Amino acid sequence: MTEKKLYDRLMLYKSKHGVTQEIKQNYLWALETLQKKNLLKEINKTS
């Protein structure tokens, strides 16, 4: 999943249910995890 798709899912959920603090925290966690995965992929490519 890309950051764009994750954001789109959040906005779709927000339009139907609203966003709680828990949903926001889960989104930020998922975003951080994606960024770490992408960083590890880049490091492995250059090694």
C-alpha distance matrix in Angstrom:
0.0 3.8 6.8 8.2 6.3 6.8 10.2 11.0 10.6 12.8 15.2 15.5 16.3 18.6 20.5 21.3 21.9 22.0 20.4 22.1 22.2 20.3 17.4 17.4 17.7 14.7 12.6 14.1 13.7 9.9 10.0 12.5 10.8 7.9 10.9 12.9 10.8 10.8 14.5 15.3 14.1 16.3 19.1 19.1 19.3 22.2 24.0
3.8 0.0 3.8 5.3 5.3 6.3 8.6 9.9 10.7 12.5 14.4 15.4 16.7 18.4 20.2 21.7 22.3 21.9 20.2 22.1 22.0 20.8 17.7 17.0 17.5 15.2 12.4 13.3 13.7 10.2 8.9 11.6 10.9 7.4 9.3 12.2 10.7 9.7 13.2 14.9 13.6 15.0 18.1 18.8 18.6 21.2 23.4
6.8 3.8 0.0 3.8 5.5 5.0 6.1 8.6 9.9 10.6 12.4 14.2 15.4 16.3 18.4 20.3 20.7 19.7 17.7 19.6 19.3 18.6 15.6 14.3 15.0 13.4 10.0 10.6 11.7 8.9 6.5 9.6 10.2 7.2 8.4 11.8 11.5 10.5 13.3 15.7 15.2 16.1 19.0 20.3 20.3 22.4 24.7
8.2 5.3 3.8 0.0 3.8 5.4 5.1 6.1 8.6 9.9 10.6 12.3 14.2 15.1 16.6 18.7 19.8 18.9 17.6 20.1 20.4 20.0 16.6 15.5 17.0 15.5 11.9 13.1 14.8 12.0 9.9 13.2 13.9 10.9 12.0 15.6 15.1 13.7 16.6 19.0 18.1 18.8 22.0 23.2 22.7 24.9 27.5
6.3 5.3 5.5 3.8 0.0 3.8 5.4 5.0 6.2 8.6 9.9 10.4 12.3 14.0 15.4 16.9 18.0 17.9 16.8 19.4 20.1 19.1 15.6 15.3 16.9 14.6 11.5 13.6 14.7 11.4 10.6 14.1 14.0 11.3 13.4 16.5 15.5 14.8 18.1 19.9 18.9 20.2 23.3 24.0 23.8 26.3 28.6
6.8 6.3 5.0 5.4 3.8 0.0 3.8 5.5 5.2 6.3 8.8 10.0 10.7 12.3 14.5 15.8 16.2 15.7 14.1 16.2 16.6 15.5 12.1 11.8 13.1 10.8 7.7 10.0 11.2 8.1 7.6 11.4 11.5 9.5 11.9 14.8 14.3 14.3 17.3 19.1 18.8 20.3 23.0 23.9 24.3 26.7 28.7
10.2 8.6 6.1 5.1 5.4 3.8 0.0 3.8 5.4 5.0 6.3 8.6 9.9 10.3 12.4 14.5 15.1 14.0 12.5 15.1 15.6 15.4 11.9 10.9 13.1 11.8 8.2 10.1 12.4 10.2 8.8 12.6 13.7 11.9 13.4 16.7 16.9 16.4 19.0 21.4 21.2 22.2 24.9 26.2 26.4 28.5 30.7
11.0 9.9 8.6 6.1 5.0 5.5 3.8 0.0 3.8 5.4 5.1 6.2 8.6 9.7 10.7 12.7 14.1 13.8 13.3 16.4 17.7 17.4 13.7 13.4 16.0 14.3 11.1 13.6 15.7 13.1 12.3 16.1 16.8 14.7 16.6 19.8 19.4 18.9 21.9 24.0 23.3 24.5 27.5 28.5 28.4 30.7 33.0
10.6 10.7 9.9 8.6 6.2 5.2 5.4 3.8 0.0 3.8 5.4 5.1 6.1 8.4 10.0 10.9 11.9 12.2 11.7 14.5 16.1 15.1 11.3 12.0 14.4 12.2 9.6 12.9 14.4 11.8 12.1 15.8 16.0 14.5 17.0 19.8 19.3 19.4 22.5 24.2 23.7 25.4 28.1 28.9 29.2 31.7 33.7
12.8 12.5 10.6 9.9 8.6 6.3 5.0 5.4 3.8 0.0 3.8 5.5 5.1 6.0 8.6 10.1 10.2 9.4 8.3 11.1 12.6 12.2 8.4 8.6 11.5 10.0 7.4 10.6 12.7 11.0 11.2 14.7 15.7 14.8 16.9 19.6 19.8 20.2 22.8 24.7 24.8 26.2 28.7 29.8 30.4 32.6 34.6
15.2 14.4 12.4 10.6 9.9 8.8 6.3 5.1 5.4 3.8 0.0 3.8 5.4 4.9 6.2 8.7 9.9 8.9 8.9 12.4 14.4 14.8 11.2 11.0 14.4 13.5 10.8 13.5 16.1 14.5 14.1 17.7 18.9 17.7 19.4 22.5 22.7 22.6 25.2 27.4 27.3 28.4 31.1 32.4 32.6 34.7 37.0
15.5 15.4 14.2 12.3 10.4 10.0 8.6 6.2 5.1 5.5 3.8 0.0 3.8 5.4 5.3 6.6 8.7 9.3 10.3 13.8 16.3 16.1 12.4 13.4 16.5 15.0 12.8 16.0 18.1 16.1 16.3 20.0 20.6 19.4 21.6 24.5 24.2 24.3 27.2 29.1 28.7 30.1 32.9 33.8 34.0 36.4 38.5
16.3 16.7 15.4 14.2 12.3 10.7 9.9 8.6 6.1 5.1 5.4 3.8 0.0 3.8 5.5 5.3 5.8 6.8 7.6 10.6 13.4 12.9 9.4 11.1 14.2 12.7 11.3 14.8 16.5 15.0 15.9 19.3 19.9 19.3 21.7 24.2 24.2 24.8 27.5 29.2 29.2 30.9 33.4 34.3 34.8 37.3 39.1
18.6 18.4 16.3 15.1 14.0 12.3 10.3 9.7 8.4 6.0 4.9 5.4 3.8 0.0 3.8 5.4 5.3 4.1 5.3 9.0 11.9 12.5 9.3 10.1 13.7 13.3 11.6 14.6 17.0 16.2 16.5 19.8 21.0 20.6 22.4 25.1 25.6 26.0 28.4 30.4 30.7 32.1 34.5 35.7 36.3 38.5 40.4
20.5 20.2 18.4 16.6 15.4 14.5 12.4 10.7 10.0 8.6 6.2 5.3 5.5 3.8 0.0 3.8 6.0 6.0 8.6 12.2 15.4 16.1 13.0 13.9 17.5 16.9 15.2 18.1 20.6 19.5 19.6 23.0 24.2 23.4 25.3 28.2 28.4 28.6 31.2 33.2 33.2 34.5 37.1 38.3 38.6 40.8 43.0
21.3 21.7 20.3 18.7 16.9 15.8 14.5 12.7 10.9 10.1 8.7 6.6 5.3 5.4 3.8 0.0 3.8 6.2 9.3 12.2 15.7 15.9 13.0 14.8 18.1 17.2 16.1 19.4 21.4 20.2 21.0 24.4 25.1 24.6 26.9 29.5 29.5 30.0 32.7 34.5 34.4 36.1 38.6 39.5 40.0 42.4 44.3
21.9 22.3 20.7 19.8 18.0 16.2 15.1 14.1 11.9 10.2 9.9 8.7 5.8 5.3 6.0 3.8 0.0 3.8 6.7 8.9 12.6 12.7 10.5 12.6 15.7 15.1 14.7 17.9 19.6 19.1 20.2 23.2 24.1 24.1 26.4 28.7 29.0 29.9 32.4 34.0 34.4 36.1 38.3 39.3 40.2 42.5 44.2
22.0 21.9 19.7 18.9 17.9 15.7 14.0 13.8 12.2 9.4 8.9 9.3 6.8 4.1 6.0 6.2 3.8 0.0 3.8 6.7 10.2 11.3 9.2 10.4 13.8 14.0 13.3 16.0 18.3 18.2 18.8 21.7 23.1 23.2 25.0 27.4 28.2 28.9 31.1 33.0 33.6 35.1 37.2 38.6 39.4 41.5 43.3
20.4 20.2 17.7 17.6 16.8 14.1 12.5 13.3 11.7 8.3 8.9 10.3 7.6 5.3 8.6 9.3 6.7 3.8 0.0 3.8 6.8 8.0 6.0 6.6 10.1 10.7 10.2 12.5 14.8 15.2 15.9 18.4 20.0 20.5 22.1 24.3 25.4 26.3 28.2 30.1 31.0 32.4 34.4 35.8 36.9 38.8 40.4
22.1 22.1 19.6 20.1 19.4 16.2 15.1 16.4 14.5 11.1 12.4 13.8 10.6 9.0 12.2 12.2 8.9 6.7 3.8 0.0 3.8 5.3 5.2 6.3 8.7 9.9 10.7 12.5 14.3 15.4 16.6 18.5 20.0 21.2 22.7 24.5 25.9 27.2 28.8 30.5 31.8 33.3 34.8 36.3 37.8 39.5 40.9
22.2 22.0 19.3 20.4 20.1 16.6 15.6 17.7 16.1 12.6 14.4 16.3 13.4 11.9 15.4 15.7 12.6 10.2 6.8 3.8 0.0 3.8 5.5 5.1 6.1 8.6 9.8 10.5 12.2 14.2 15.2 16.4 18.3 20.0 21.1 22.6 24.3 25.8 26.9 28.6 30.3 31.7 33.0 34.7 36.3 37.8 39.0
20.3 20.8 18.6 20.0 19.1 15.5 15.4 17.4 15.1 12.2 14.8 16.1 12.9 12.5 16.1 15.9 12.7 11.3 8.0 5.3 3.8 0.0 3.8 5.4 5.1 6.2 8.6 9.9 10.5 12.2 14.1 15.3 16.4 18.3 20.0 21.1 22.5 24.4 25.7 27.0 28.6 30.4 31.6 32.9 34.7 36.5 37.5
17.4 17.7 15.6 16.6 15.6 12.1 11.9 13.7 11.3 8.4 11.2 12.4 9.4 9.3 13.0 13.0 10.5 9.2 6.0 5.2 5.5 3.8 0.0 3.8 5.4 5.1 6.1 8.6 9.8 10.5 12.2 14.2 15.2 16.4 18.3 19.9 21.0 22.5 24.3 25.7 26.9 28.7 30.3 31.5 33.0 35.0 36.2
17.4 17.0 14.3 15.5 15.3 11.8 10.9 13.4 12.0 8.6 11.0 13.4 11.1 10.1 13.9 14.8 12.6 10.4 6.6 6.3 5.1 5.4 3.8 0.0 3.8 5.4 5.1 6.2 8.6 9.9 10.5 12.3 14.2 15.3 16.5 18.4 20.0 21.1 22.5 24.4 25.8 27.1 28.7 30.3 31.7 33.4 34.8
17.7 17.5 15.0 17.0 16.9 13.1 13.1 16.0 14.4 11.5 14.4 16.5 14.2 13.7 17.5 18.1 15.7 13.8 10.1 8.7 6.1 5.1 5.4 3.8 0.0 3.8 5.4 5.1 6.1 8.6 9.8 10.5 12.2 14.2 15.4 16.5 18.3 20.0 21.0 22.6 24.4 25.9 27.0 28.6 30.4 31.9 33.0
14.7 15.2 13.4 15.5 14.6 10.8 11.8 14.3 12.2 10.0 13.5 15.0 12.7 13.3 16.9 17.2 15.1 14.0 10.7 9.9 8.6 6.2 5.1 5.4 3.8 0.0 3.8 5.5 5.0 6.1 8.5 9.8 10.4 12.3 14.2 15.3 16.4 18.4 19.9 21.0 22.5 24.4 25.7 26.9 28.7 30.6 31.6
12.6 12.4 10.0 11.9 11.5 7.7 8.2 11.1 9.6 7.4 10.8 12.8 11.3 11.6 15.2 16.1 14.7 13.3 10.2 10.7 9.8 8.6 6.1 5.1 5.4 3.8 0.0 3.8 5.4 5.1 6.1 8.6 9.8 10.5 12.3 14.2 15.3 16.5 18.3 20.0 21.1 22.7 24.4 25.8 27.1 29.0 30.4
14.1 13.3 10.6 13.1 13.6 10.0 10.1 13.6 12.9 10.6 13.5 16.0 14.8 14.6 18.1 19.4 17.9 16.0 12.5 12.5 10.5 9.9 8.6 6.2 5.1 5.5 3.8 0.0 3.8 5.5 5.0 6.1 8.5 9.9 10.6 12.3 14.2 15.4 16.5 18.4 20.0 21.2 22.5 24.4 25.8 27.3 28.7
13.7 13.7 11.7 14.8 14.7 11.2 12.4 15.7 14.4 12.7 16.1 18.1 16.5 17.0 20.6 21.4 19.6 18.3 14.8 14.3 12.2 10.5 9.8 8.6 6.1 5.0 5.4 3.8 0.0 3.8 5.4 5.1 6.1 8.7 9.9 10.6 12.3 14.3 15.3 16.5 18.4 20.1 21.1 22.6 24.5 26.1 27.0
9.9 10.2 8.9 12.0 11.4 8.1 10.2 13.1 11.8 11.0 14.5 16.1 15.0 16.2 19.5 20.2 19.1 18.2 15.2 15.4 14.2 12.2 10.5 9.9 8.6 6.1 5.1 5.5 3.8 0.0 3.8 5.4 5.0 6.2 8.6 9.9 10.5 12.3 14.2 15.3 16.5 18.5 20.0 21.1 22.6 24.7 25.8
10.0 8.9 6.5 9.9 10.6 7.6 8.8 12.3 12.1 11.2 14.1 16.3 15.9 16.5 19.6 21.0 20.2 18.8 15.9 16.6 15.2 14.1 12.2 10.5 9.8 8.5 6.1 5.0 5.4 3.8 0.0 3.8 5.4 5.2 6.3 8.7 10.0 10.7 12.4 14.4 15.4 16.7 18.5 20.1 21.3 23.0 24.6
12.5 11.6 9.6 13.2 14.1 11.4 12.6 16.1 15.8 14.7 17.7 20.0 19.3 19.8 23.0 24.4 23.2 21.7 18.4 18.5 16.4 15.3 14.2 12.3 10.5 9.8 8.6 6.1 5.1 5.4 3.8 0.0 3.8 5.5 5.1 6.2 8.7 9.9 10.5 12.4 14.3 15.4 16.5 18.4 20.1 21.4 22.6
10.8 10.9 10.2 13.9 14.0 11.5 13.7 16.8 16.0 15.7 18.9 20.6 19.9 21.0 24.2 25.1 24.1 23.1 20.0 20.0 18.3 16.4 15.2 14.2 12.2 10.4 9.8 8.5 6.1 5.0 5.4 3.8 0.0 3.8 5.4 5.1 6.2 8.6 9.8 10.6 12.4 14.3 15.3 16.5 18.5 20.3 21.1
7.9 7.4 7.2 10.9 11.3 9.5 11.9 14.7 14.5 14.8 17.7 19.4 19.3 20.6 23.4 24.6 24.1 23.2 20.5 21.2 20.0 18.3 16.4 15.3 14.2 12.3 10.5 9.9 8.7 6.2 5.2 5.5 3.8 0.0 3.8 5.4 5.1 6.2 8.6 9.9 10.6 12.4 14.3 15.4 16.6 18.7 20.1
10.9 9.3 8.4 12.0 13.4 11.9 13.4 16.6 17.0 16.9 19.4 21.6 21.7 22.4 25.3 26.9 26.4 25.0 22.1 22.7 21.1 20.0 18.3 16.5 15.4 14.2 12.3 10.6 9.9 8.6 6.3 5.1 5.4 3.8 0.0 3.8 5.4 5.1 6.1 8.6 9.9 10.6 12.3 14.3 15.4 16.8 18.5
12.9 12.2 11.8 15.6 16.5 14.8 16.7 19.8 19.8 19.6 22.5 24.5 24.2 25.1 28.2 29.5 28.7 27.4 24.3 24.5 22.6 21.1 19.9 18.4 16.5 15.3 14.2 12.3 10.6 9.9 8.7 6.2 5.1 5.4 3.8 0.0 3.8 5.4 5.0 6.2 8.6 9.9 10.5 12.2 14.2 15.6 16.5
10.8 10.7 11.5 15.1 15.5 14.3 16.9 19.4 19.3 19.8 22.7 24.2 24.2 25.6 28.4 29.5 29.0 28.2 25.4 25.9 24.3 22.5 21.0 20.0 18.3 16.4 15.3 14.2 12.3 10.5 10.0 8.7 6.2 5.1 5.4 3.8 0.0 3.8 5.4 5.1 6.2 8.7 9.9 10.6 12.4 14.5 15.4
10.8 9.7 10.5 13.7 14.8 14.3 16.4 18.9 19.4 20.2 22.6 24.3 24.8 26.0 28.6 30.0 29.9 28.9 26.3 27.2 25.8 24.4 22.5 21.1 20.0 18.4 16.5 15.4 14.3 12.3 10.7 9.9 8.6 6.2 5.1 5.4 3.8 0.0 3.8 5.4 5.0 6.3 8.7 9.9 10.6 12.6 14.4
14.5 13.2 13.3 16.6 18.1 17.3 19.0 21.9 22.5 22.8 25.2 27.2 27.5 28.4 31.2 32.7 32.4 31.1 28.2 28.8 26.9 25.7 24.3 22.5 21.0 19.9 18.3 16.5 15.3 14.2 12.4 10.5 9.8 8.6 6.1 5.0 5.4 3.8 0.0 3.8 5.4 5.1 6.2 8.6 9.9 10.9 12.4
15.3 14.9 15.7 19.0 19.9 19.1 21.4 24.0 24.2 24.7 27.4 29.1 29.2 30.4 33.2 34.5 34.0 33.0 30.1 30.5 28.6 27.0 25.7 24.4 22.6 21.0 20.0 18.4 16.5 15.3 14.4 12.4 10.6 9.9 8.6 6.2 5.1 5.4 3.8 0.0 3.8 5.4 5.0 6.1 8.6 10.0 10.5
14.1 13.6 15.2 18.1 18.9 18.8 21.2 23.3 23.7 24.8 27.3 28.7 29.2 30.7 33.2 34.4 34.4 33.6 31.0 31.8 30.3 28.6 26.9 25.8 24.4 22.5 21.1 20.0 18.4 16.5 15.4 14.3 12.4 10.6 9.9 8.6 6.2 5.0 5.4 3.8 0.0 3.8 5.5 5.2 6.2 8.8 10.0
16.3 15.0 16.1 18.8 20.2 20.3 22.2 24.5 25.4 26.2 28.4 30.1 30.9 32.1 34.5 36.1 36.1 35.1 32.4 33.3 31.7 30.4 28.7 27.1 25.9 24.4 22.7 21.2 20.1 18.5 16.7 15.4 14.3 12.4 10.6 9.9 8.7 6.3 5.1 5.4 3.8 0.0 3.8 5.4 5.1 6.4 8.7
19.1 18.1 19.0 22.0 23.3 23.0 24.9 27.5 28.1 28.7 31.1 32.9 33.4 34.5 37.1 38.6 38.3 37.2 34.4 34.8 33.0 31.6 30.3 28.7 27.0 25.7 24.4 22.5 21.1 20.0 18.5 16.5 15.3 14.3 12.3 10.5 9.9 8.7 6.2 5.0 5.5 3.8 0.0 3.8 5.4 5.3 6.2
19.1 18.8 20.3 23.2 24.0 23.9 26.2 28.5 28.9 29.8 32.4 33.8 34.3 35.7 38.3 39.5 39.3 38.6 35.8 36.3 34.7 32.9 31.5 30.3 28.6 26.9 25.8 24.4 22.6 21.1 20.1 18.4 16.5 15.4 14.3 12.2 10.6 9.9 8.6 6.1 5.2 5.4 3.8 0.0 3.8 5.5 5.1
19.3 18.6 20.3 22.7 23.8 24.3 26.4 28.4 29.2 30.4 32.6 34.0 34.8 36.3 38.6 40.0 40.2 39.4 36.9 37.8 36.3 34.7 33.0 31.7 30.4 28.7 27.1 25.8 24.5 22.6 21.3 20.1 18.5 16.6 15.4 14.2 12.4 10.6 9.9 8.6 6.2 5.1 5.4 3.8 0.0 3.8 5.6
22.2 21.2 22.4 24.9 26.3 26.7 28.5 30.7 31.7 32.6 34.7 36.4 37.3 38.5 40.8 42.4 42.5 41.5 38.8 39.5 37.8 36.5 35.0 33.4 31.9 30.6 29.0 27.3 26.1 24.7 23.0 21.4 20.3 18.7 16.8 15.6 14.5 12.6 10.9 10.0 8.8 6.4 5.3 5.5 3.8 0.0 3.8
24.0 23.4 24.7 27.5 28.6 28.7 30.7 33.0 33.7 34.6 37.0 38.5 39.1 40.4 43.0 44.3 44.2 43.3 40.4 40.9 39.0 37.5 36.2 34.8 33.0 31.6 30.4 28.7 27.0 25.8 24.6 22.6 21.1 20.1 18.5 16.5 15.4 14.4 12.4 10.5 10.0 8.7 6.2 5.1 5.6 3.8 0.0
